[in-house]
């Protein structure tokens, strides 16, 4: 019996690909909840992926002077569907699903 074991580089690339998919999904989920006024906060949303020797580091961020305050002020009023905790809540509520992007990408390479 012969085992078809993929090259480590293929597994690492699948891990990175799944991570990129997870970060893009988190960006999409967060973008659906971010408070909107003129749209500056939403337009500042950015997905950053940095490949590392051990895999990757990924982040979804918002880059305005008020982004952190807007995220933390739970007493501020927003349009329906828009809210504070617009990044943290989607991450916490979808953490397993986001991790599944990585697992699925690696499983595909491993033939599972």
N, C-alpha and C positions, 0 to 999 in steps of 0.2 A: 504494500500500500504506500502510495506517495502522497505526502502532504504538500499542498500548494500554499506556502507561507509567503506573504508579500514582503517586499523590501521595506526596511525600517523607514526609509524616506517616503515611501508611499503612504504608510500609516501616519507619519507625522504630517504630511500634506493633507490627508483626510481630516486629521484632528484640527488643523488650521482652517480648512474649508468649512467644517462644521461650526467652528468658533465664529468665523465671519458671518455665516448664516444666522447664528444666534444673536450677534450684535446688530445685524440689520433688522431682525425681527423685533428686538427690544426697541430699536429706534422707531420702528413703525408703531408699536404699541404705545410708546411714550408720546409720539407725535399726535396720537388720537386724544390724549388727555391734557397736553400742555395748554396753559391758559393763553387765550388769544385776545389781543387788543388790536394792535396794528400788524401783528405777525412777526415782529422782530425776534422775539424769543424763539419761536418755532424755526425761523430761518437760520438761527445760530446753531441749530442742532447738528452734531457731527459724530460720525462713527470713526473711531481710530483703531486700527489694527497694526500691531508691531510684531513682526516675527522675531522669535527668540530662539536660541539653540534648543531649548526644551519644549517649544511649542509656539505660543503667541500670548500677547497681552492685548486685551480688547477693552474698549470703553465707548460709552455713549455719553456725550456731554452737550451742555448748552453754554454759550459764551456771550452773555450780556452782563452788565454790571449788577443787574438785579436778579439774575437766574437763581442763585442760591436762596435769596430771600423769598422769591416767588414760590420756590419749592417748599420752603419750610413754614410759611404763614398759612396755617390751616383755617384761620378766621376770615381771610379775605374772600370776597364773593367773586364767583366766576360764572361764565355762561354755562348752560347745561352741558354736561359731559366733560367739562374742563375743570381742573382742580389743582390744588397743591399736591405735593408728593407724586407729581406726574412722571417721575423717573423711578423712584423707589418702589412705589406700589406695583407698577407693571412688572418690575423685576421680581419682587417677592411673590406675586400671584402667579407668575409664569416660570419660575426658576426651574422646575423639573422639565417643562416643555423646552426651555432654552437649552438645558443640558442634553436633552434628547437629540437636538440638532447635531451635536458633536458625536454622540453615541451612534447615531444612524450613519453618519459619514464614515466613521471608522468601521462599523459593521459591514458596510458596502464593500470596503476594500478587503476585509477579511473573509468575504463571501458568506456572511451570515445575514 
